[in-house]
Amino acid sequence: MENRQRISQVVAATAFCLLIAVAWRSVPHPVVGLALCLVPLAIIGVLRAPFLVVLMFVIFSFFRIHEAFPQLYSLRIPLILAAASLGVLAWHIAITRRITPYWRPELTLFAVFFVLVTIGVLLAVNRSVAMTTYTGVYIKIAIMTLAIAWMTRKSRDFALASRLIVLAGIAIALVALHNQANGIGLVEGTRVTIGRDIRSNLGDPNDLALVLMFPMAFAVSLVMTPGIGKVTRIIGFAGVPLLFSAVIATQSRGGLLGIMAVFAVFGYRRIQSKTLFFTIGGLAAFVLLALAGISERASGGAAEEGIDESAMGRLYAWQAAFGMALARPLNGVGLDNFYHNYYFYSPHWDGKNHAVHSTWFGVMAETGFLGLIVFVAMMTMLVRAAVRSLSRIESASDKVAPSVHASSQAVLAGIVATLVSGTFLTQGFTWPVYILAALVVAVARWVDIHLGSAETPMDASTQSTHTPLAWQTQNLPEQPQASCKHEPGNDN
């Protein structure tokens, strides 16, 4: 261990000296020297907080913070965080070996799906479009999925992830509500967007609803979890109404379904009378539809007779997706290729291509029937793992920190919301599914380590032979007996 640390220190010192030499030779200016003096501090901070670095990269990439707040756009923060994340992962896996990858069945299906997507990219109809999306977005998602799963190991990691996800959601919700109040970037005159003038990913109401729906599950969980810290609970109380209002402002059907699914998961587990539960749920659905003003939409509103234009557009898109899968059942048309192939497969052409607006049909069109089967199997396994972990956590609540309990509830609600809203929102190749998958795996791993494996519960005789796969022996995760005592304020 000491030799490994010395080697890593020598490597770091050598690399830093080379950096100084190259920088000074390129730009011999005192300001450069002053900036380089701060580099070691920055590197030390990054290496000491690898989980925070990776989490911030995920948040900036998914929530598009730099697009919601244009003042940050020129700073290239996502690019800096991407480089820092890859660097810290390589450092702790290859040099210090503090991070040792582990594997679970959920990750196996994820890996199979990733391989199918990769093969589909090579065989895509429009290979350049598929490769651009693959290298620019999807491969980053895949790497960070594994990183989050392997690095989320302690209760404070779950607490930090829950807080930052909700806080990021609050920031986006505030911008959305500001835009609505000032009539900025409205689609069809009523539907709120963000950054539409700069072609942001949040410039589509449905995509914005997806971004807002994701932290909603975590905010509700922070409110509903007993024993959570005061500061954390305040974050949850602030997040729920803001996120709810912002999703309503998008007038997205998928977003509304997602919100109802989140509340349904928490309500179903707490309301004893299922008759009362379904009654309340039905009334709440009508109230949500009225609040959202779906009938006032220019497309899909009450002014359109019969099946509205928005619904017909989706039906045509779904027919096109099915046609793509029939034509290429094993690999589909390729990643991000649905839009570019819509003309060739749609039964109705109105002069422009359309998005698929469905997770299931999108996966089917771009990866074929084989990819859809694997994707559905992966989602099913994730739901089962989330339910199993939450049941075991609640059965041993005195041994589990509230932050882990809150994260377990949030990922279950988030997965269910993803499945429900997937009818109208395209999520097959975007961040939410994979962040949730990583957290499901992390929670399941935490449960197996601290509460014992579901098949062979850990006791005193087996604990000594249990192999800590997530981290090396010198930096083991918190022991079960330590997790039994929750110090007040730890989850604040």
C-alpha positions in Angstrom: 0.0 0.0 0.0 2.8 2.4 0.9 4.7 1.7 -2.3 1.5 2.3 -4.3 1.0 5.7 -2.6 4.6 6.7 -3.2 4.4 5.7 -6.9 1.2 7.7 -7.3 2.8 10.7 -5.6 5.8 10.5 -7.9 3.6 10.2 -11.0 1.5 13.2 -9.9 4.6 15.3 -9.2 6.2 14.4 -12.5 3.0 15.2 -14.4 2.7 18.6 -12.7 6.3 19.5 -13.5 5.7 18.7 -17.1 2.5 20.8 -17.1 4.4 23.8 -15.7 7.2 23.4 -18.2 4.8 23.2 -21.2 2.6 26.0 -20.0 5.5 28.4 -19.3 7.2 27.6 -22.7 3.9 28.3 -24.5 2.9 31.4 -22.5 5.7 32.9 -20.4 3.6 35.2 -18.4 3.4 35.7 -14.6 -0.4 35.2 -14.6 0.2 31.7 -16.0 2.5 31.0 -13.1 0.0 32.2 -10.6 -2.8 30.1 -12.1 -0.5 27.1 -12.1 0.1 27.5 -8.4 -3.6 26.9 -7.8 -3.6 23.7 -9.9 -2.3 21.4 -7.2 -5.1 22.6 -4.8 -7.7 22.0 -7.5 -6.3 18.5 -8.2 -6.2 17.6 -4.5 -9.8 18.7 -4.1 -10.9 16.7 -7.1 -9.1 13.6 -6.0 -10.5 13.9 -2.5 -14.1 14.3 -3.6 -14.5 12.0 -6.6 -18.2 11.3 -6.1 -19.0 15.0 -6.0 -17.1 15.6 -9.2 -18.9 12.9 -11.1 -22.3 13.9 -9.6 -21.8 17.5 -10.7 -20.9 16.4 -14.2 -24.2 14.4 -14.3 -26.2 17.3 -13.0 -24.8 19.8 -15.5 -25.2 17.3 -18.3 -28.8 16.3 -17.5 -30.3 19.5 -16.1 -28.4 21.7 -18.6 -27.6 24.3 -15.9 -25.3 26.2 -18.2 -28.1 26.6 -20.7 -30.7 27.6 -18.1 -28.3 30.2 -16.9 -26.5 31.6 -20.0 -23.9 33.4 -17.9 -22.3 30.1 -17.3 -22.3 28.9 -20.9 -19.0 30.4 -21.9 -17.2 28.7 -19.0 -17.4 25.3 -20.5 -18.2 23.8 -17.1 -19.6 20.4 -18.5 -16.4 20.0 -20.5 -14.2 20.7 -17.5 -16.3 18.4 -15.3 -16.1 15.7 -17.9 -12.3 15.8 -18.0 -12.2 15.9 -14.2 -14.6 12.9 -13.9 -12.6 10.8 -16.3 -9.4 11.8 -14.7 -10.5 11.0 -11.1 -12.0 7.7 -12.2 -8.8 6.6 -14.0 -6.7 7.7 -11.0 -8.7 5.8 -8.3 -9.2 2.7 -10.5 -5.7 2.3 -12.0 -3.4 4.2 -9.6 -4.7 4.2 -6.0 -7.1 1.3 -6.6 -9.5 2.8 -4.1 -12.3 2.0 -6.5 -12.7 -1.7 -7.5 -15.5 -2.3 -9.9 -18.2 -4.8 -8.9 -21.0 -6.4 -10.9 -24.6 -7.2 -10.5 -27.3 -8.8 -12.7 -28.8 -5.4 -13.4 -25.5 -4.2 -14.9 -25.4 -7.3 -17.1 -28.6 -6.4 -18.9 -27.4 -2.8 -19.1 -24.1 -4.0 -20.7 -26.1 -6.2 -23.2 -28.2 -3.2 -24.1 -25.2 -1.0 -24.5 -23.6 -3.5 -26.8 -26.7 -3.7 -28.9 -26.8 0.1 -29.2 -23.1 0.1 -30.2 -23.7 -2.5 -32.9 -26.7 -0.5 -34.1 -24.5 2.6 -34.4 -22.1 0.8 -36.7 -25.0 -0.5 -38.8 -27.2 2.7 -38.6 -29.0 4.0 -41.7 -27.3 7.4 -41.0 -24.1 6.4 -39.4 -22.8 10.0 -38.9 -25.8 11.1 -36.9 -25.7 7.9 -34.8 -22.0 8.2 -34.2 -22.3 11.9 -33.2 -25.0 11.1 -30.6 -23.1 8.0 -29.4 -19.8 9.7 -28.8 -21.2 13.0 -27.6 -23.9 11.7 -25.3 -24.6 8.0 -24.9 -21.1 6.8 -24.2 -20.8 9.5 -21.5 -24.1 8.2 -20.0 -22.8 4.6 -20.0 -19.5 5.5 -18.3 -21.2 7.7 -15.7 -23.8 5.0 -15.0 -21.0 2.6 -13.9 -19.3 5.5 -12.0 -22.3 6.4 -10.0 -23.1 2.8 -9.2 -19.5 2.0 -8.0 -18.9 5.3 -6.2 -22.2 5.7 -4.3 -21.3 3.6 -1.3 -22.0 5.5 1.9 -25.1 7.1 3.4 -23.6 10.5 3.0 -23.2 9.8 -0.8 -26.9 9.0 -1.0 -27.8 12.2 1.0 -25.6 14.4 -1.2 -27.1 13.0 -4.4 -30.6 13.5 -3.2 -30.0 17.1 -2.2 -28.1 18.1 -5.3 -30.7 16.5 -7.6 -33.5 18.4 -5.9 -31.6 21.7 -5.7 -30.8 21.4 -9.4 -34.4 20.7 -10.1 -35.4 23.8 -8.1 -33.1 26.0 -10.1 -34.6 24.8 -13.4 -38.1 25.1 -12.0 -37.5 28.7 -11.0 -36.2 29.6 -14.4 -39.2 27.9 -16.0 -41.7 29.7 -13.8 -39.9 33.0 -14.5 -40.2 32.4 -18.2 -43.9 31.6 -17.9 -44.6 34.8 -15.9 -42.8 36.9 -18.4 -43.9 35.1 -21.6 -40.4 34.0 -22.6 -40.0 31.1 -25.0 -43.6 30.0 -24.8 -44.6 27.3 -27.3 -48.2 27.5 -28.7 -48.6 30.6 -26.5 -49.0 28.7 -23.3 -46.3 26.0 -22.9 -43.2 27.0 -21.1 -39.7 26.2 -22.3 -36.1 27.2 -21.4 -33.3 28.3 -23.7 -35.4 27.9 -26.9 -33.5 30.8 -28.6 -30.2 29.0 -28.1 -31.6 25.6 -29.2 -31.3 24.1 -25.7 -32.4 20.6 -24.9 -34.9 22.3 -22.5 -36.4 24.2 -25.4 -39.0 21.5 -25.9 -41.9 21.4 -23.3 -41.9 17.6 -23.2 -38.1 17.4 -22.6 -38.4 20.1 -19.9 -41.1 18.2 -18.2 -38.9 15.1 -18.2 -36.1 17.1 -16.6 -38.4 18.5 -13.9 -40.2 15.2 -13.3 -36.9 13.4 -12.3 -36.1 15.4 -9.2 -39.8 15.4 -8.2 -39.4 11.8 -6.9 -36.5 12.8 -4.7 -38.2 15.9 -3.4 -41.3 14.0 -2.3 -39.1 11.3 -0.8 -37.2 13.9 1.3 -40.6 15.1 2.6 -42.0 11.7 3.3 -39.0 9.9 4.9 -39.1 9.9 8.7 -35.9 10.9 10.6 -34.4 13.0 7.7 -32.5 16.1 8.7 -34.2 19.4 9.0 -32.2 21.1 6.2 -32.8 18.2 3.9 -36.5 18.2 4.7 -36.7 21.9 4.0 -35.1 21.3 0.6 -37.8 18.7 -0.1 -40.6 21.0 1.0 -39.3 23.8 -1.2 -38.8 21.4 -4.2 -42.3 19.8 -4.3 -44.5 22.8 -5.0 -41.9 24.5 -7.4 -41.3 21.3 -9.4 -45.0 20.6 -9.5 -45.9 24.1 -10.7 -43.2 24.0 -13.4 -44.3 20.6 -14.8 -47.9 21.9 -14.9 -46.6 24.9 -16.8 -45.2 22.7 -19.6 -48.7 21.2 -20.2 -47.0 17.9 -21.0 -49.1 14.8 -20.9 -46.1 12.7 -20.1 -45.0 15.0 -17.4 -48.5 14.8 -15.8 -48.4 11.1 -15.9 -45.0 11.0 -14.3 -46.1 13.3 -11.5 -49.2 11.2 -10.8 -47.0 8.0 -10.8 -44.6 9.5 -8.2 -47.5 10.4 -5.9 -49.2 7.1 -6.6 -46.1 5.1 -5.4 -46.0 7.0 -2.1 -49.7 6.9 -1.6 -50.1 3.2 -2.4 -47.6 2.3 0.2 -49.2 4.5 2.9 -53.0 4.4 2.3 -54.3 1.1 3.8 -57.7 1.2 2.0 -57.0 0.6 -1.7 -60.6 1.8 -2.5 -59.8 5.1 -0.9 -56.5 5.2 -2.8 -58.0 4.7 -6.2 -60.8 7.2 -5.4 -58.3 9.9 -4.4 -56.1 9.0 -7.4 -59.0 9.5 -9.8 -60.0 12.8 -8.3 -56.4 14.0 -8.3 -56.0 13.1 -12.0 -59.0 15.3 -12.9 -57.6 18.1 -10.8 -54.2 17.9 -12.4 -55.6 17.9 -15.9 -57.6 21.0 -15.0 -54.6 22.8 -13.4 -52.4 22.0 -16.4 -54.8 23.5 -18.9 -54.4 20.7 -21.4 -57.7 21.7 -23.0 -56.3 25.2 -23.7 -53.3 23.9 -25.8 -53.2 24.9 -29.4 -52.4 21.2 -30.2 -54.2 18.6 -28.3 -56.7 21.0 -26.8 -60.4 20.9 -26.4 -60.8 23.0 -29.6 -59.9 20.1 -31.8 -62.6 17.6 -32.6 -62.2 13.8 -32.5 -58.6 12.6 -32.0 -56.6 15.8 -31.6 -53.7 16.7 -33.8 -51.1 16.0 -31.1 -52.5 12.5 -30.5 -52.7 11.8 -34.3 -49.1 12.9 -34.7 -48.0 10.4 -32.0 -50.0 7.6 -33.7 -48.3 8.3 -37.0 -44.9 8.4 -35.3 -45.6 5.1 -33.5 -46.6 3.5 -36.8 -43.4 4.7 -38.3 -41.4 3.3 -35.4 -43.1 -0.1 -35.9 -42.3 0.0 -39.6 -38.6 0.7 -38.8 -38.5 -2.3 -36.4 -40.1 -4.5 -39.0 -37.6 -3.5 -41.6 -34.6 -3.9 -39.3 -35.7 -6.2 -36.4 -32.3 -7.0 -35.0 -30.6 -3.6 -34.9 -33.2 -0.9 -35.8 -32.4 2.2 -37.8 -29.7 3.3 -35.3 -29.2 5.7 -32.4 -30.9 9.0 -33.0 -32.0 8.0 -36.4 -35.8 7.9 -36.0 -36.2 11.6 -36.9 -34.1 11.3 -40.0 -36.0 8.2 -41.2 -39.5 9.3 -40.4 -40.3 10.2 -44.0 -39.6 6.7 -45.3 -41.7 4.9 -42.8 -44.6 7.2 -41.8 -48.0 6.5 -43.2 -48.7 10.3 -43.2 -46.4 13.0 -44.5 -47.2 16.6 -43.6 -44.0 18.1 -44.9 -41.7 17.6 -41.9 -40.1 14.9 -39.8 -41.3 14.3 -36.2 -39.9 12.9 -33.0 -41.3 9.6 -31.7 -42.4 10.9 -28.3 -42.4 7.5 -26.7 -39.7 5.6 -24.8 -40.8 2.2 -25.9 -41.4 3.0 -29.6 -38.2 5.0 -29.7 -36.1 2.0 -28.4 -37.9 -0.3 -30.8 -37.3 1.9 -33.8 -33.6 2.6 -33.1 -32.5 -0.8 -31.7 -35.1 -3.2 -33.2 -37.3 -5.8 -31.5 -34.2 -7.4 -29.9 -33.2 -4.1 -28.3 -36.7 -3.5 -27.0 -36.8 -6.9 -25.4 -33.5 -6.3 -23.6 -34.6 -2.8 -22.5 -37.9 -4.0 -21.1 -36.1 -6.9 -19.3 -33.6 -4.3 -17.8 -36.4 -2.0 -16.6 -38.3 -5.0 -15.1 -35.2 -6.2 -13.2 -34.5 -2.6 -12.0 -38.1 -2.3 -10.6 -37.8 -5.7 -8.9 -34.4 -4.7 -7.4 -35.8 -1.4 -6.2 -38.8 -3.0 -4.6 -36.7 -5.7 -2.9 -34.2 -3.2 -1.5 -36.9 -0.9 -0.2 -38.7 -3.8 1.5 -35.6 -4.9 3.2 -34.7 -1.4 4.2 -38.1 -0.8 5.8 -38.0 -4.1 7.6 -34.7 -3.1 9.2 -35.4 0.7 9.5 -33.5 0.9 12.8 -30.3 -0.1 11.0 -30.6 2.2 8.0 -29.8 5.9 7.8 -32.7 8.0 6.6 -30.7 9.2 3.6 -30.5 5.7 2.3 -34.2 5.1 3.0 -35.1 8.3 1.1 -32.9 7.4 -1.9 -34.5 3.9 -2.0 -38.0 5.4 -2.1 -37.0 8.0 -4.7 -35.5 5.5 -7.1 -38.5 3.3 -6.9 -40.9 6.2 -7.5 -38.6 7.5 -10.3 -38.5 4.1 -12.1 -42.3 3.7 -11.9 -42.7 7.3 -13.2 -40.3 6.6 -16.0 -42.3 3.5 -17.0 -45.6 5.4 -16.9 -44.5 8.6 -18.6 -42.6 6.7 -21.2 -45.8 6.5 -23.1 -45.4 10.2 -24.1 -41.7 11.0 -23.3 -38.6 9.8 -25.1 -36.3 8.5 -22.3 -34.6 5.4 -23.8 -31.3 7.1 -24.4 -31.3 10.0 -22.0 -29.9 10.5 -18.5 -32.9 9.8 -16.1 -33.2 6.0 -16.9 -29.5 5.4 -16.3 -29.1 7.6 -13.3 -31.9 5.8 -11.7 -30.4 2.4 -12.8 -27.1 3.3 -11.2 -28.8 4.4 -7.9 -30.9 1.2 -7.9 -27.7 -0.8 -8.2 -26.0 1.3 -5.5 -28.9 0.9 -3.1 -29.0 -2.9 -3.7 -25.3 -3.1 -3.1 -25.6 -1.1 0.1 -28.4 -3.4 1.3 -26.4 -6.5 0.6 -23.3 -5.2 2.4 -25.1 -3.7 5.5 -28.1 -5.9 5.8 -26.7 -9.1 4.3 -27.4 -10.7 1.0 -31.0 -11.6 0.3 -30.0 -15.2 -0.4 -27.5 -15.6 2.5 -28.0 -13.0 5.2 -24.8 -11.8 6.6 -24.0 -12.8 10.2 -20.9 -12.8 12.4 -19.7 -16.0 10.8 -20.0 -14.9 7.2 -19.1 -11.2 7.6 -15.4 -11.9 7.9 -15.3 -13.7 4.5 -17.5 -11.2 2.7 -15.5 -9.6 -0.1 -15.7 -5.8 -0.3 -15.9 -5.4 -4.0 -16.8 -1.7 -4.1 -13.6 -0.5 -2.3 -10.4 -2.0 -1.1 -10.0 -3.3 2.4 -8.1 -0.2 3.5 -11.2 2.0 2.7 -14.1 -0.3 3.5 -17.7 1.0 3.4 -19.2 1.8 6.8 -19.8 -1.3 8.8 -23.3 -2.6 9.6 -22.9 -1.8 13.3 -21.9 1.8 12.5 -24.9 2.2 10.3 -27.2 1.2 13.1 -26.5 4.5 14.8 -27.6 7.5 13.0 -26.0 10.7 14.3 -28.4 13.6 14.3 -27.5 16.2 11.7 -25.6 13.8 9.4 -28.4 14.0 6.8 -28.8 17.8 7.1 
